[in-house]
Amino acid sequence: MTSSANRAGTRSAGGRLTRRSVLAAALAATTTAAVSACGGGSGSGGAGAKRLRLGYFAFPSGDLVIKNQKLLEKALPDYRISWIKFDSGATVNQAFLGKSLDIAALGSSPFARGVSGSSPIPYKAAFVLDVAGENEALIARKSTGITSVAGLKGRTVATPFASTSHYSLLAALTQAGLTTSDVKLVDLQPQPILAAWQRGDIDAAYVWLPTLDDLRKTGNQLISSAQIAAGGKPTLDLAVVTDELIAGDPHAIDVWRRTEAQALRLLKSDPEGSAKSVAAELDISLADAKAQLAQGVFLTPGQVASAEWLGTEGAPGKLADYVTSTARFLADQKQIDAAPTRDTVAKALYLKGLPGAFN
């Protein structure tokens, strides 16, 4: 799915359905069916309760702690909470277009795409879940003999398109003096990447945990997102909320933010319990959960609301600069038509109540 399709209007001037409206309708139906199939998600709210639909990734983070320990359900007992799993930020953006989500995890690169163009997705970044470190990386199969990013020339490389890994891969290629035409890029989600890797269909992949650890068993790590961040191109996992929820139920956002802050504190104060929650959600061993959590960079609630990251009401933080820089890079790479201004990005940050909302 191209960025221009994602941001097209819902109808053309002549009233005809566009690709965006068809995609949105399909995503809404798909997500609704998924939620219905699992009984509408978890929660103690009754049939007439307010609903809250949350998108998450099967990725070691505070979200998995919240979900496993039912922190949000406990904090909002009168709400009907639905947790919906996604494979990448591209599908999260599509689900927001289909009005199938209220809150969701989203990488900084797909967020940059979402707020670009003349018809941005109506959502705002409201939290920083984690900063990409060694939990996203570029791996080449050992059998290829590739030991550097430059060695990928002429090779087949997979990554989920429109994701933070895709962005980091483009940055890695640029740093190595390569262009996208120097390699064969393949758009695959994490599990299909693992299958293609095992079949020998791809030579390398840029992806995140837990699939990343499976690739490391038979691969050489060429570069990580931590190294790319050190080179001036950091990536983050954000949490975004719809404009509709901001206007209609800001209280739910405040409570949700407090549970996210609680999860960040638990990751530091109760690493054993947090790892058990992650292990249960990912169906992995406790040892693997601990190792995977150790590869991420988790901020404190105070840091999230600091000038270095999200910022406070009336004073957007450096996150606006990071997202703007990401969008400019994507525009230079012809991944999006044009980058938004920093002011536009700053307006796409939901800062009301910070840092008080974390208390």
N, C-alpha and C positions, 0 to 999 in steps of 0.2 A: 504494500500500500504506500503510495507516494504521499509526501506531506501536502501537496496541493490538493489531492483528493480528500485528505483528512480535514482540510480547512475550507472546503468549498461550501457555498451557501446551501440551505436545505432545499431551495427550489430555484430554478433559473428565472430570468425575467419573464419568460413566457409561461411560467407556472408548471413546467415539466419537472418530474422528479430527477434529481441528480444522483451521482454515484454516492455522495455523502449520505443522502436521505435513505437510499436503499440499504447502504451498509449499516447505518444507525438502526434502522428497523430490524435488520437481521440480527445485529448484536443484542438488541433489546429482547428479541424473542429467544435467542440462544441462552442469554444469561438468566432470563426468567424461568426458562425450562430447567436450567441447572439448579437454580435455587429451589424450585418446586420439587425436583427429584430428590433433594436432600432434606425435604420437609421444611423449607423456608429458612434454614439456618437455625442457630441456637438462640436461646434467650427465654426469659420468663414472661415476656409481655404476651397478653392475650390477643385475640383476633382484631380487636379494635385499637391496639396499641400503636404508638408511633413506630415507624420502621427506620432502621439504620442499616444501609447496605455497604459493607466494607470489602474492598479488594485487597488481596495480599499475595505475596510471593512465597513459595516454599524455599525460603532462604533464611539462614540464621540471623535473627534480629529480634528486637523488642516486640514486634508484632506477634511473633509466635508465642512469646511468653504471655502476652495479653490474651491471645486466643485460647491457649491451653489452660491457663489458670482462670479463664472466664472473668477477667478483671472488668471488662466493659459491661458485661451482663450484670455483674454485681453493682456497678456504679450507676447503671441505668436500668433498674429492674422493670420499669414500666414500658420499656422499648422492646420491639421485636428486632433482634440483632441477626443479621445474615453475614456470614463470612464466605467470600467467593474467591477461589484461587485462580491466579493468572500466571501465564508463562513468561510474559515480557511486557514492557511498557507500551509497545505498539498496540497490543490488544486491550490494555487498560484505557488508552486514549480512545479507542474505538468504542469501548463500553460507555465511557463518559458521553460520547456523541450520541449513543443510543439511550441515554438517560437511565442507565442500569446501575449506577453507582452513586453513592453520596460522599464517600471518603475512600481513598485508595493510596497504596504505596506506588511511587512512580519515580523512575530515575531522572536525574537532572537533564540528560540529553532528550528523552521523549517529552519532558516538561517544556524544554526550550522549543521543541517543535510545536507543541500544543499552543503556546502563547504567541507564535509567529503568524504572520499573514494578516489579511484583512478581516478574517472571521475566526478569531481565536476560540479555543474551547473554553466555555464559561466555568472556569475553576481557578483556585488560587492555592499556592503552596502555604501550608500552615504548620509544618513541622519538618525537622531533619531527622530521619530515622538512623542513618549511618553515613559515614564517609568511606568510599571504596578504598581498600588497601590491598592486601594480598588475597582477598576473597574474590577478585576478578583478575584474570590473567590470560596471556596468550601462550598457548602450548603447541609445540610441534611434535609429531610422532617420532620417537627415537629411531625407528627404522628408516626415516627419510634422511637422517644425517644432518638435519637443519639445526644450527646452533645460534643463529642470530636472526633478527627481523629481516635484514637485508637478504638473507638466504631464502626468503619466501618468494622471491621473484619467479614467476612462471608456475607457482604452486596454487593448489586449491585450499582456500581458507574459509571456514564457516563461522558465522556469528548470527545472533538474532538481530535482524535489521531494525533500525530505529530504537536501539537500546543503548544503555551506557557502554556496554561492551563494544558495540558497533562504533560508537564515537571514539572510544579509546583505541580501537584497532586502526581507525583512520589516522588518529594522532600518531600512533606507533609507526605506521607506514610512512607518514610524512617525515618524522624524525629520522627514519632510515633512508630517506631519499627516494622512496618508492611512491608511485601513484596507484590508484585503484585499478588502472588498466594493466599494471604490472603483475597483478595476481587475479585469480578467478575467485570472486567473492560469492559465497553461497549463503542464502538466508535460511537458517535452521534454528528451531527452538532447542533448549538444552537437552531434552531427552533424545530427539532425533540426531543431535550432534553426537551424542555418545554412540548411538547405533551406527551412524556413518563412520565414526572413528574406528569402531570395532570391525567394520567391513573393509576398511582401508579405502573408503571413497574420498576422504579428505586428508590433507597433509597437516593441517593445523586448525586451531579454533581459538577464538577469544570468547570466554564464557565465565560464568560465576559458579559459586558453590551451590549445591553439593556436586553437580556434574564435573566441575573443575577438578576436584580431588580424584575422581575416577580417571580423568585424562592424565593426571600427573603420574599415575602408576606406570604408564608406558610412554610417557612423553617428556620432553625437555621444556622447561619454562623459559620463554624468551624475554618477556617483560611483564610487569604487573601494573595494575592501576595505581598503586602507590608510587611507582617510579614515574609514571606518566604525570601524576599529580605534582611530583617534585619538579617536573619540567614545565609546570605552569598550566596544566589542563586537568584539574581535579574533577572527579565525578562523585555524585552523592545519590543516596536514596532518600527522596522526599516523601511527604504525605500531603496529598492535595484534597481540598474540599470543594464542593460545587458552590457556585454563586447562589443557587437556589437554597441550599442548606444554610449558608451564611445569612441570607435574608429571612428565612423562615424559622430557623431553630438554632440560634447562636449558642444557647445553653448546652445543647448536645455537643457542639464543637468544644466548648470549654471543658466539659467532663471528659470527652475523648482525649483532649490534650493532656489532662491530668493523668489519665491512665498511661499514655505514652511516656510521660515524665516518670511515672512510677516504674515502668518497665526499664527505662534507662538506669534508674537507681538500683533496681534489682539485679541488673546485669553486673553491677559493680559490688553491691553489698551481699548478694546471694548467688554467686556464680554457679554453685552446685545445683541449686534449685532451678535456676534459669536454664542451665545446660540440660537438666532432666526434661524440662518443657520442650526445648528445641529438639531433643532426641525423640521424644514421643511424637511430635508433629511431623518430623522428617523420617521417622521410622529408621533411625540410625542408632549406633551405640552411644553410650554416654561419653566415652573417650573421643569418639569422632565429633560429637556435638561440641565438646570443650575445645577441641583443636580448631574447628571451623569458626567458633565464636572468637577465638584468639586472633583470627586473621582479619577481622573487621575493626573499624575505628568507630567507637560509640562515644558521642559527646555527653556531657552532663546537661541537665536541663538549663542550667545557667549559661552554658556555652551556646546552646541552641538559640537562645534569645539575645545573644551578644552581638556586638557590632561586627564580629568576625564572621558570623553566619546569618541567621534569619533577621536579627535586628529587633527593634521595638516600634510601636506605633509612632508614625511621624519621622522615624529614623531607620529606613531599610538598611540592612547589613550588607556585607560583602557578597552574600548569596546572590544578590541582584547582579553584581559584577561577574560572578562565576557563570551564571546562566546566560547573561548577555554575551560573554566571551565564547561560550559554547555555541550559541546561535550564530555568531559571526563565523566561527570555524565551519559550522555545518553549511552556511551559505557559501563560503569560499569553496567548499567541497561539492557544491551543487546538490546538497542533500535537501535544502529548503530554498524557496525562491528568494527570500530576503530576511535579514535578521531584524528583530525588534530593537527599539532604543532601550537604554537602561531605564528610562522613566517608565516605559511600557512594562518592562519586566518588574520593576519595583511595585507597580500598581497591581501586579499579579501575585503579590505576597500578602497573605492575610495576617496582619500584625496586631489586630485589635485585642487588647487585654494582656499583651505580653509585657513583662514576664509574669505578671500576677496569675495568669491562667495555669501556671505550672505548680503553684503552691497547694 
